[in-house]
Amino acid sequence: MNSRIDEIVKSAVAQRASDIHIATDRPVRYRIDGRLTDADEDIFSGRDCEALAEVIAGEKYEQVETIGELDLARTLGNNTRCRINLYRSFGNIALAIRILSSEIPPMENLGLPPVMMNFPNYKKGIILITGETGSGKSTTLASVLDRINHSRPDHIITLEDPIEYIYTPDKCSIDQREIGKDTKNYASGLRASLREDPDVILIGEMRDLETIETALTAAETGHLVFATLHTNTAADAIDRIVDVFPAERQYQARLQLSQTLQAVVSQELLLHKRGVGRVLACEVMMVNPAIRNLIREAKTPQIQNTLATSAQEGSITMDNMLLTMVKDGRISKEVAIEAARDPEYVTRSVRMR
């Protein structure tokens, strides 16, 4: 059974798949360029799925039995690191496997907006990377942290669930801590990190009040904090953070956020114009005095309009990024319109080109 999962992963890598889905009474499916496709005609039985899960999870398999799901990272196939979620569906075991790159890509290879190349130069504050699952948030953050690793002598602490990219320390000292293995949860790991003399902290996901509260405190006390959120726009990230706090504490949260937030990036991966491969589209909100004021005054709906007038500082709306990508030949007009926040604006603009 070891060889079976290894062969599945090898085949997925060869076909450039980003994810593998294995479930009872279905063939193995690969996600390639954002689309699911059957790997072959072989149907997996419930026992096949259980056997794979038992091999992958090892002694942790009983957690799937008792809790119903399990997150972990493993090296499978030809030394391919994978992020794995084992879960039950209609009483049967299913597996969702994310293929992780063995190398951290340089920032220049990601297609990032120019202003993001400055992120490794920041020394304090919060930088948020947002987007739906599979939008490349972890890759962007790993690339930024690795640039810091090769450029200055800092202490980097990461809190991840599970650990995805593995850094090779260069100028930095790097400690990677896995939730559930090296620390109980994000909140406790983050609290402890403040006693471990960090310069840079990566939070895999800001999920709860205590984690967000401690992250704001860390940024206030001179640390550089990177974190991810699941929001669709840069402005939405503000409300997502503030809404976690009780009503009587939301003003204070807005005040802290207005003082510490440096930038918010909202990401999406889109099909390349040639029909093979995907490219990164980013909305970037560089936090200037006008945006800080809107955050303090709870006027986040106005932030989107401010982005459009802050291009000189590096901010860019998703729609304008899409138009640039159409002009550069990276995506088709149809893909741009489908991904647009304001489809009418993008449709009108691409027709004029």
DALIN-V134344 format. One record per residue. N is the residue number from 1. RES is the residue in one small letter. PHI is phi in whole degrees, -180 to 180 (none if undefined). Layout:
<<N;RES;PHI> <N;RES;PHI>>
//
This chain:
<<1;m;none> <2;n;-57> <3;s;-65> <4;r;-67> <5;i;-69> <6;d;-63> <7;e;-68> <8;i;-62> <9;v;-67> <10;k;-59> <11;s;-64> <12;a;-63> <13;v;-63> <14;a;-62> <15;q;-96> <16;r;64> <17;a;-73> <18;s;-96> <19;d;-144> <20;i;-126> <21;h;-121> <22;i;-128> <23;a;-149> <24;t;-63> <25;d;64> <26;r;-137> <27;p;-76> <28;v;-63> <29;r;-123> <30;y;-111> <31;r;-100> <32;i;-122> <33;d;53> <34;g;87> <35;r;-116> <36;l;-83> <37;t;-144> <38;d;-67> <39;a;-75> <40;d;-163> <41;e;-97> <42;d;-66> <43;i;-97> <44;f;-88> <45;s;-84> <46;g;-60> <47;r;-69> <48;d;-59> <49;c;-65> <50;e;-63> <51;a;-64> <52;l;-62> <53;a;-63> <54;e;-64> <55;v;-66> <56;i;-70> <57;a;-81> <58;g;60> <59;e;-68> <60;k;-83> <61;y;-59> <62;e;-62> <63;q;-67> <64;v;-66> <65;e;-65> <66;t;-92> <67;i;-98> <68;g;102> <69;e;-161> <70;l;-157> <71;d;-104> <72;l;-161> <73;a;-121> <74;r;-143> <75;t;-103> <76;l;-129> <77;g;61> <78;n;-85> <79;n;56> <80;t;-98> <81;r;-77> <82;c;-133> <83;r;-100> <84;i;-124> <85;n;-121> <86;l;-100> <87;y;-153> <88;r;-102> <89;s;-137> <90;f;53> <91;g;84> <92;n;-103> <93;i;-77> <94;a;-134> <95;l;-131> <96;a;-120> <97;i;-121> <98;r;-98> <99;i;-80> <100;l;-107> <101;s;-70> <102;s;-79> <103;e;-122> <104;i;-83> <105;p;-71> <106;p;-67> <107;m;-57> <108;e;-63> <109;n;-91> <110;l;-94> <111;g;76> <112;l;-75> <113;p;-59> <114;p;-52> <115;v;-63> <116;m;-70> <117;m;-66> <118;n;-86> <119;f;-56> <120;p;-66> <121;n;-86> <122;y;-70> <123;k;-112> <124;k;-156> <125;g;100> <126;i;-117> <127;i;-122> <128;l;-108> <129;i;-115> <130;t;-119> <131;g;147> <132;e;-74> <133;t;-58> <134;g;84> <135;s;-95> <136;g;90> <137;k;-60> <138;s;-63> <139;t;-67> <140;t;-60> <141;l;-64> <142;a;-61> <143;s;-65> <144;v;-65> <145;l;-65> <146;d;-68> <147;r;-65> <148;i;-61> <149;n;-56> <150;h;-96> <151;s;-123> <152;r;-154> <153;p;-86> <154;d;-108> <155;h;-106> <156;i;-105> <157;i;-120> <158;t;-113> <159;l;-120> <160;e;-136> <161;d;-142> <162;p;-89> <163;i;-66> <164;e;-105> <165;y;-80> <166;i;-108> <167;y;-89> <168;t;-104> <169;p;-56> <170;d;-120> <171;k;-82> <172;c;-95> <173;s;-91> <174;i;-128> <175;d;-118> <176;q;-107> <177;r;-119> <178;e;-98> <179;i;-64> <180;g;87> <181;k;-120> <182;d;-99> <183;t;-155> <184;k;-66> <185;n;-157> <186;y;-60> <187;a;-62> <188;s;-69> <189;g;-65> <190;l;-69> <191;r;-58> <192;a;-65> <193;s;-61> <194;l;-69> <195;r;-99> <196;e;-113> <197;d;54> <198;p;-86> <199;d;-103> <200;v;-129> <201;i;-125> <202;l;-108> <203;i;-110> <204;g;-54> <205;e;-160> <206;m;-90> <207;r;-104> <208;d;-139> <209;l;-57> <210;e;-64> <211;t;-65> <212;i;-64> <213;e;-60> <214;t;-69> <215;a;-63> <216;l;-63> <217;t;-64> <218;a;-60> <219;a;-67> <220;e;-64> <221;t;-95> <222;g;97> <223;h;-96> <224;l;-98> <225;v;-116> <226;f;-110> <227;a;-155> <228;t;-116> <229;l;-140> <230;h;-99> <231;t;-134> <232;n;-92> <233;t;-134> <234;a;-63> <235;a;-65> <236;d;-60> <237;a;-62> <238;i;-62> <239;d;-66> <240;r;-62> <241;i;-70> <242;v;-65> <243;d;-67> <244;v;-70> <245;f;-83> <246;p;-59> <247;a;-53> <248;e;-72> <249;r;-111> <250;q;-70> <251;y;-63> <252;q;-62> <253;a;-64> <254;r;-64> <255;l;-63> <256;q;-62> <257;l;-66> <258;s;-65> <259;q;-88> <260;t;-112> <261;l;-70> <262;q;-102> <263;a;-163> <264;v;-131> <265;v;-119> <266;s;-110> <267;q;-113> <268;e;-154> <269;l;-100> <270;l;-124> <271;l;-65> <272;h;-64> <273;k;-58> <274;r;-75> <275;g;89> <276;v;-130> <277;g;86> <278;r;-126> <279;v;-126> <280;l;-91> <281;a;-112> <282;c;-130> <283;e;-101> <284;v;-123> <285;m;-113> <286;m;-86> <287;v;-82> <288;n;-107> <289;p;-55> <290;a;-65> <291;i;-70> <292;r;-59> <293;n;-66> <294;l;-65> <295;i;-65> <296;r;-60> <297;e;-91> <298;a;59> <299;k;-112> <300;t;-61> <301;p;-59> <302;q;-84> <303;i;-64> <304;q;-58> <305;n;-67> <306;t;-66> <307;l;-58> <308;a;-66> <309;t;-106> <310;s;-117> <311;a;-62> <312;q;-66> <313;e;-97> <314;g;103> <315;s;-67> <316;i;-151> <317;t;-76> <318;m;-60> <319;d;-63> <320;n;-70> <321;m;-64> <322;l;-63> <323;l;-65> <324;t;-63> <325;m;-69> <326;v;-65> <327;k;-61> <328;d;-80> <329;g;80> <330;r;-85> <331;i;-134> <332;s;-82> <333;k;-62> <334;e;-65> <335;v;-65> <336;a;-62> <337;i;-66> <338;e;-65> <339;a;-90> <340;a;-67> <341;r;-75> <342;d;-122> <343;p;-57> <344;e;-64> <345;y;-63> <346;v;-68> <347;t;-59> <348;r;-63> <349;s;-72> <350;v;-71> <351;r;-70> <352;m;-84> <353;r;-89>>
//
